[in-house]
Amino acid sequence: MTIDDDPAQAASRNASAPPLTSTQRRAFWGSFGGWAMDGFNWTVFGLVLAPTMTELLPRAGVAATSANIGWYGQISAALFLLGWGCSVIWGPIADRFGRMPAMTASIAMYGVFTALAGLATELWEWNAFRFLAAVGVGGEWAMAGTLLAEVLPERVRARFGGLMHSAAYVGVLIVSALYLAAGPQLGWRGMFLIGGIPALAVFIIRRTTPEPERWQQNSAEQERKSFWQPVIDVLTPPYRARTLGNLALLVVCVIGLWAGSTYVPTTVTDLAHHAGYGSSATVRLAGISSMTVAAFTIVGCVVIPRLADRFGRRATLAGLFVLMAIGAVGVYGIAYPAHSIVLTFVFLPVLGLGGANFAIFTIWLPEQYPTRMRATAFAFTTTLSRWFAAAGTFLIGYGIHASGSLAIPLSATAIVFLIGIGLVGLAPETRGQVMPD
């Protein structure tokens, strides 16, 4: 339904439309499960960052102070983002060999190396395993988003795209609840080991999902072309401008995620220590903070398709950037310096709602590119943005180290979102348009 549709006519069309087929349902739940496990994997990093660094930093000859944990934690986050950027390779693989081989391989890769991170005995080992896990993690969003867009009927594509993206934050809720219930008993090693198990289970489930017909119709032609042809296509006119525009917008989103939301548990842990909370209470409070952000991000993902169809993709993304700016300043610029846990939880819902900005791209990116390059375009913009964001994350980490506090560097991410508001016009508005073949 677009803004010009008559609501009664739209309701009538939806009521008479056939239900989803078993193939479409499997594609949705497979994509949902895989993306949920990605959310589990990237969130466990933030949840157990402090205890992981507390154990591994002294082995590297570094004191486990708050400033050093923040500094080396941001270095680790930057390395993870660099690995995520390397996952751009999954796009050409999916356009050439199919969506399913690329997705299953990416799931297997991040599952194995997430589990191995729980066995690391040195900081460099832990960072190496996390880097390799990120190569797998980064392919999942692009592969799942492409598959779902090509399998689902146009009438429900945007709605289910938003629901699929909420899966990442369902994963966040799961890992947060697990950490809340058994974090002290499992420890950081147990959390990483568990992170590998469901990912491998989803890998098995995914094998029952067939290739989208759209890709099958183009596969013979793709085989006659160079493996790198989709990369060339997305970087030449008429697609080059929109590709670079999407890349810039995703850099804004990623900096916000890794320098903002990912550091919520660390921030709350620091506040709890300052307030004199015991170890178990601190772990539980950190888990609750992560769950709060995730719950409101899920709400945002559910609402975003309606907002994007009502106001357009550009305006909706700009509004989410405003929420992220407010949340970053509120949590890190106001509540954290005031050592107020209560005030922090007042701003966390704002940060959570704004964090649904990624869901826009699950809907928006497939609408901008044809099938022959869709997976490559999706992977190119969503993964290479991590490389650019890694530099920004590294600078923020340096700011934490130099200032000895999270407050100024992390609240300054609001500036990035304000810049992002001015960049939303770089990508074409596709509201009401049918996804191209």
C-alpha positions as CSV (number, residue, x, y, z in Angstrom):
1,M,0.0,0.0,0.0
2,T,1.3,3.5,-0.9
3,I,0.2,6.8,0.4
4,D,-2.1,7.3,-2.6
5,D,-3.9,3.9,-2.0
6,D,-7.5,3.9,-0.8
7,P,-7.4,2.0,2.6
8,A,-10.6,0.0,1.8
9,Q,-9.3,-1.1,-1.5
10,A,-5.9,-2.0,0.0
11,A,-7.6,-4.0,2.7
12,S,-9.7,-5.8,0.2
13,R,-6.7,-6.7,-1.9
14,N,-4.8,-8.0,1.1
15,A,-7.8,-10.1,2.3
16,S,-8.2,-11.8,-1.1
17,A,-4.4,-12.3,-1.6
18,P,-3.2,-15.9,-1.3
19,P,-1.3,-16.9,1.9
20,L,2.5,-17.3,1.8
21,T,3.6,-20.6,0.4
22,S,5.7,-23.1,2.4
23,T,8.8,-22.1,0.5
24,Q,8.2,-18.4,1.3
25,R,7.6,-19.3,5.0
26,R,10.8,-21.3,5.2
27,A,12.7,-18.5,3.5
28,F,11.4,-16.0,6.1
29,W,12.1,-18.2,9.2
30,G,15.5,-19.3,7.9
31,S,16.4,-15.6,7.3
32,F,14.9,-14.7,10.7
33,G,16.9,-17.4,12.5
34,G,20.2,-16.6,10.8
35,W,19.9,-12.9,11.4
36,A,18.9,-13.5,15.0
37,M,22.1,-15.5,15.6
38,D,24.1,-12.6,14.1
39,G,22.5,-10.3,16.7
40,F,23.5,-12.8,19.4
41,N,27.1,-12.8,18.1
42,W,27.7,-9.1,17.8
43,T,25.9,-8.3,21.1
44,V,27.9,-10.9,23.1
45,F,31.0,-8.7,22.3
46,G,29.6,-5.7,24.2
47,L,28.2,-7.7,27.0
48,V,31.4,-9.5,28.0
49,L,33.9,-6.9,26.8
50,A,34.8,-5.8,30.4
51,P,35.4,-9.3,31.8
52,T,37.1,-10.5,28.6
53,M,39.5,-7.6,28.7
54,T,40.0,-7.9,32.5
55,E,41.3,-11.5,31.9
56,L,43.2,-11.1,28.7
57,L,44.8,-7.6,29.0
58,P,47.1,-8.6,31.9
59,R,48.4,-11.5,29.9
60,A,49.5,-9.0,27.3
61,G,51.2,-6.9,29.9
62,V,48.5,-4.2,30.1
63,A,46.7,-3.1,33.2
64,A,42.9,-3.7,33.1
65,T,41.9,-0.1,33.9
66,S,38.6,1.4,32.7
67,A,40.5,3.5,30.2
68,N,42.5,0.6,28.9
69,I,39.4,-1.6,28.6
70,G,37.7,1.2,26.6
71,W,40.8,1.7,24.4
72,Y,41.6,-1.9,23.6
73,G,37.9,-2.7,23.4
74,Q,37.5,-0.1,20.6
75,I,40.5,-1.5,18.9
76,S,38.9,-4.9,19.0
77,A,35.6,-3.4,17.7
78,A,37.6,-1.8,14.8
79,L,39.2,-5.2,14.0
80,F,35.7,-6.8,14.0
81,L,34.5,-4.1,11.6
82,L,37.4,-4.7,9.3
83,G,36.5,-8.4,9.2
84,W,32.9,-7.5,8.5
85,G,34.1,-5.3,5.6
86,C,35.9,-8.3,4.1
87,S,32.6,-10.1,3.9
88,V,31.8,-8.1,0.7
89,I,33.0,-11.2,-1.1
90,W,29.7,-13.0,-0.3
91,G,27.8,-10.7,-2.7
92,P,29.6,-11.8,-5.9
93,I,29.4,-15.4,-4.7
94,A,25.7,-15.1,-4.2
95,D,25.1,-13.5,-7.6
96,R,27.2,-16.1,-9.3
97,F,26.5,-19.4,-7.5
98,G,23.2,-18.7,-5.7
99,R,21.9,-17.1,-2.5
100,M,21.8,-20.4,-0.5
101,P,25.5,-21.5,-0.9
102,A,26.6,-18.0,0.2
103,M,24.3,-17.9,3.2
104,T,25.0,-21.3,4.5
105,A,28.8,-20.8,4.2
106,S,28.6,-17.5,6.0
107,I,26.6,-19.0,8.9
108,A,29.0,-21.9,9.3
109,M,32.0,-19.5,9.3
110,Y,30.7,-17.2,12.0
111,G,29.4,-20.1,14.1
112,V,32.8,-21.9,14.2
113,F,34.9,-18.8,14.9
114,T,32.6,-17.4,17.5
115,A,32.9,-20.6,19.4
116,L,36.7,-20.6,19.0
117,A,36.8,-17.1,20.5
118,G,35.6,-18.6,23.7
119,L,38.7,-20.8,23.8
120,A,41.3,-18.0,23.2
121,T,44.0,-17.7,25.8
122,E,45.7,-14.5,24.4
123,L,44.3,-11.2,23.3
124,W,45.7,-11.6,19.8
125,E,44.0,-15.0,19.4
126,W,40.7,-13.6,20.6
127,N,40.9,-10.7,18.1
128,A,41.9,-13.1,15.3
129,F,38.9,-15.3,15.9
130,R,36.6,-12.4,16.2
131,F,37.9,-11.0,12.9
132,L,37.2,-14.3,11.1
133,A,33.8,-14.6,12.7
134,A,33.0,-11.1,11.4
135,V,33.7,-12.2,7.8
136,G,30.8,-14.6,8.2
137,V,28.6,-12.3,10.2
138,G,28.8,-9.6,7.6
139,G,27.5,-11.8,4.8
140,E,24.3,-12.8,6.7
141,W,22.4,-9.5,6.4
142,A,23.0,-9.1,2.7
143,M,22.2,-12.7,1.9
144,A,19.1,-12.9,4.1
145,G,17.8,-9.5,2.9
146,T,18.4,-10.4,-0.8
147,L,16.8,-13.9,-0.5
148,L,13.7,-12.6,1.3
149,A,13.1,-9.7,-1.1
150,E,13.3,-12.0,-4.1
151,V,11.1,-14.8,-2.6
152,L,8.2,-12.8,-1.0
153,P,5.4,-11.3,-3.0
154,E,5.5,-7.5,-3.5
155,R,2.4,-6.9,-1.3
156,V,4.2,-8.0,1.9
157,R,7.9,-7.5,1.0
158,A,8.4,-4.3,3.0
159,R,6.5,-5.6,6.0
160,F,8.3,-8.9,6.3
161,G,11.6,-7.1,5.5
162,G,11.1,-5.1,8.7
163,L,10.1,-8.1,10.7
164,M,13.2,-10.0,9.4
165,H,15.5,-7.2,10.5
166,S,13.9,-7.3,14.0
167,A,15.4,-10.8,14.3
168,A,18.8,-9.4,15.0
169,Y,17.4,-7.7,18.1
170,V,15.5,-10.8,19.1
171,G,19.0,-12.3,19.1
172,V,20.2,-9.4,21.3
173,L,17.3,-10.1,23.7
174,I,18.2,-13.8,23.8
175,V,21.9,-13.2,24.6
176,S,21.0,-10.5,27.1
177,A,18.5,-12.8,28.9
178,L,21.1,-15.6,28.9
179,Y,23.7,-13.2,30.4
180,L,21.2,-11.9,32.9
181,A,20.2,-15.4,34.0
182,A,23.6,-17.2,33.9
183,G,26.3,-14.7,33.0
184,P,28.4,-15.1,36.2
185,Q,28.2,-18.9,35.9
186,L,29.0,-19.1,32.2
187,G,31.6,-16.4,32.1
188,W,32.7,-14.8,28.9
189,R,34.1,-18.0,27.5
190,G,30.8,-19.9,28.0
191,M,28.9,-17.0,26.2
192,F,31.1,-17.3,23.1
193,L,30.9,-21.1,23.0
194,I,27.1,-21.0,23.2
195,G,27.2,-18.4,20.4
196,G,28.5,-21.0,18.0
197,I,25.8,-23.7,18.6
198,P,22.5,-22.1,17.3
199,A,24.3,-20.6,14.3
200,L,25.3,-24.1,13.2
201,A,21.7,-25.3,13.8
202,V,20.4,-22.6,11.5
203,F,23.0,-23.7,8.9
204,I,21.2,-27.1,8.8
205,I,17.8,-25.6,8.6
206,R,18.8,-23.3,5.7
207,R,19.6,-26.3,3.5
208,T,15.9,-26.9,3.0
209,T,15.2,-23.5,1.4
210,P,15.4,-23.4,-2.4
211,E,16.9,-20.7,-4.6
212,P,14.6,-17.7,-5.5
213,E,13.1,-18.0,-9.0
214,R,14.4,-14.5,-9.8
215,W,17.9,-15.7,-9.4
216,Q,17.3,-19.0,-11.2
217,Q,16.0,-17.1,-14.3
218,N,19.3,-15.0,-14.4
219,S,21.8,-17.8,-13.4
220,A,22.6,-18.9,-16.9
221,E,23.4,-15.4,-18.0
222,Q,25.5,-14.8,-14.9
223,E,27.6,-17.9,-15.6
224,R,28.7,-16.4,-18.9
225,K,29.9,-13.2,-17.2
226,S,33.0,-12.5,-15.1
227,F,32.8,-13.3,-11.4
228,W,33.5,-9.6,-10.7
229,Q,31.0,-8.2,-13.2
230,P,28.3,-7.4,-10.5
231,V,31.0,-5.3,-8.7
232,I,31.8,-3.4,-11.9
233,D,28.0,-2.9,-12.5
234,V,27.3,-1.4,-9.0
235,L,30.3,1.0,-9.4
236,T,29.4,2.3,-12.9
237,P,26.6,4.6,-14.1
238,P,23.7,4.6,-13.6
239,Y,24.2,2.8,-10.2
240,R,27.4,4.3,-9.0
241,A,25.9,7.4,-7.4
242,R,23.3,5.5,-5.4
243,T,25.8,2.9,-4.4
244,L,28.2,5.6,-2.9
245,G,25.2,7.3,-1.4
246,N,24.0,4.2,0.4
247,L,27.6,3.5,1.5
248,A,27.8,6.9,3.1
249,L,24.4,6.5,4.9
250,L,25.4,3.0,6.2
251,V,28.7,4.4,7.5
252,V,26.6,6.8,9.7
253,C,24.5,3.9,10.9
254,V,27.5,1.6,11.7
255,I,29.4,4.3,13.7
256,G,26.2,4.8,15.7
257,L,25.8,1.1,16.4
258,W,29.4,0.3,17.4
259,A,30.3,3.6,19.1
260,G,26.8,4.0,20.7
261,S,24.5,1.0,21.3
262,T,27.3,-1.6,21.6
263,Y,28.8,0.4,24.5
264,V,25.6,0.5,26.5
265,P,26.4,-2.6,28.6
266,T,30.0,-1.3,29.3
267,T,28.6,2.1,30.3
268,V,26.0,0.6,32.7
269,T,28.7,-1.7,34.1
270,D,30.9,1.3,34.8
271,L,27.9,3.2,36.4
272,A,27.0,0.1,38.5
273,H,30.6,-0.2,39.8
274,H,30.6,3.5,40.7
275,A,27.4,3.1,42.6
276,G,28.8,0.2,44.6
277,Y,26.8,-2.7,43.1
278,G,28.1,-6.2,43.5
279,S,29.4,-8.4,40.7
280,S,26.1,-10.3,40.1
281,A,24.0,-7.2,40.3
282,T,26.3,-5.4,37.8
283,V,26.0,-8.3,35.3
284,R,22.2,-8.3,35.6
285,L,22.0,-4.6,35.2
286,A,24.1,-4.7,32.1
287,G,21.9,-7.4,30.6
288,I,18.8,-5.4,31.4
289,S,20.2,-2.4,29.6
290,S,21.0,-4.3,26.5
291,M,17.5,-5.9,26.6
292,T,15.9,-2.5,26.9
293,V,17.6,-1.2,23.8
294,A,16.9,-4.3,21.8
295,A,13.2,-4.4,22.8
296,F,12.6,-0.8,21.6
297,T,14.6,-1.6,18.4
298,I,12.3,-4.5,17.7
299,V,9.3,-2.0,18.1
300,G,11.1,0.3,15.6
301,C,11.6,-2.5,13.1
302,V,7.9,-3.4,13.2
303,V,6.8,0.2,12.7
304,I,9.3,1.2,10.1
305,P,7.7,-0.4,7.1
306,R,4.5,1.6,7.7
307,L,6.4,4.8,8.2
308,A,8.6,4.2,5.1
309,D,5.5,3.6,3.0
310,R,3.7,6.7,4.5
311,F,6.5,9.2,4.5
312,G,9.1,7.7,2.2
313,R,12.4,6.0,2.8
314,R,14.5,9.2,3.1
315,A,12.3,11.0,5.6
316,T,12.0,7.9,7.8
317,L,15.7,7.4,7.9
318,A,16.3,11.1,8.7
319,G,13.8,10.8,11.6
320,L,15.7,7.8,13.0
321,F,19.0,9.7,12.8
322,V,17.4,12.4,14.9
323,L,16.4,9.8,17.6
324,M,20.0,8.4,17.6
325,A,21.5,11.9,18.1
326,I,19.1,12.5,21.0
327,G,19.8,9.1,22.5
328,A,23.6,9.4,22.2
329,V,23.7,12.8,23.9
330,G,21.2,11.7,26.6
331,V,23.0,8.5,27.5
332,Y,26.6,9.5,27.2
333,G,26.5,13.3,27.4
334,I,24.0,13.7,30.2
335,A,23.3,10.5,32.2
336,Y,26.8,9.1,32.3
337,P,28.6,12.2,33.5
338,A,25.8,12.5,36.2
339,H,26.5,8.9,37.2
340,S,22.7,8.3,37.0
341,I,21.6,4.8,36.2
342,V,17.9,5.9,36.3
343,L,18.5,8.7,33.7
344,T,20.4,6.3,31.5
345,F,17.4,4.1,31.4
346,V,15.2,7.1,30.5
347,F,17.3,7.6,27.3
348,L,17.9,4.0,26.3
349,P,14.4,3.6,24.6
350,V,15.2,6.6,22.4
351,L,18.5,5.0,21.5
352,G,16.7,1.7,20.8
353,L,14.1,3.2,18.5
354,G,16.7,5.1,16.6
355,G,18.8,1.9,16.3
356,A,16.1,0.5,13.9
357,N,17.6,2.6,11.2
358,F,19.3,-0.5,9.6
359,A,15.8,-1.9,8.9
360,I,15.3,0.8,6.3
361,F,18.0,-0.7,4.2
362,T,16.6,-4.2,4.3
363,I,13.6,-2.7,2.5
364,W,15.3,0.0,0.5
365,L,18.4,-1.6,-1.0
366,P,16.7,-4.4,-2.9
367,E,14.4,-1.8,-4.5
368,Q,17.4,0.1,-6.0
369,Y,19.1,-2.7,-8.0
370,P,18.2,-5.5,-10.4
371,T,18.6,-9.2,-9.7
372,R,21.9,-9.6,-11.5
373,M,23.7,-7.4,-9.0
374,R,21.3,-7.2,-6.1
375,A,23.3,-9.4,-3.6
376,T,26.6,-7.6,-4.6
377,A,25.1,-4.2,-4.1
378,F,23.6,-5.2,-0.8
379,A,26.9,-6.7,0.4
380,F,29.0,-3.9,-1.0
381,T,27.2,-1.1,0.9
382,T,26.5,-3.0,4.1
383,T,29.9,-4.5,4.5
384,L,32.4,-1.9,3.1
385,S,30.7,0.7,5.3
386,R,32.3,-1.2,8.2
387,W,35.8,-0.4,6.9
388,F,35.0,3.3,6.9
389,A,33.3,3.1,10.3
390,A,36.3,1.2,11.7
391,A,38.4,4.3,11.3
392,G,35.7,6.4,13.1
393,T,35.4,3.8,15.8
394,F,39.2,3.7,16.3
395,L,39.2,7.5,16.7
396,I,36.4,7.3,19.3
397,G,38.5,4.6,21.1
398,Y,41.4,7.0,21.1
399,G,39.2,9.7,22.5
400,I,38.1,7.3,25.3
401,H,41.7,6.5,26.1
402,A,42.9,10.1,26.0
403,S,40.0,11.5,28.1
404,G,39.8,8.6,30.4
405,S,36.0,8.6,30.0
406,L,33.3,7.4,27.7
407,A,31.3,10.6,27.9
408,I,32.7,13.1,25.3
409,P,33.7,10.6,22.6
410,L,30.5,8.7,22.6
411,S,28.2,11.6,22.9
412,A,30.0,13.2,20.0
413,T,28.6,10.5,17.7
414,A,25.5,12.7,17.6
415,I,27.4,14.9,15.2
416,V,27.7,12.0,12.8
417,F,23.9,11.5,12.8
418,L,23.3,15.2,12.2
419,I,25.6,14.9,9.2
420,G,23.7,11.8,8.1
421,I,20.4,13.8,8.0
422,G,22.0,16.0,5.3
423,L,23.1,12.9,3.3
424,V,19.7,11.1,3.0
425,G,19.1,12.6,-0.4
426,L,22.1,10.7,-1.9
427,A,19.9,7.6,-2.3
428,P,16.9,7.5,-4.6
429,E,13.4,7.6,-3.1
430,T,11.7,4.3,-4.0
431,R,8.4,4.5,-2.1
432,G,5.6,2.9,-4.1
433,Q,7.9,1.4,-6.7
434,V,8.0,-2.3,-7.6
435,M,11.3,-4.1,-7.1
436,P,13.2,-4.4,-10.5
437,D,13.9,-7.7,-12.1
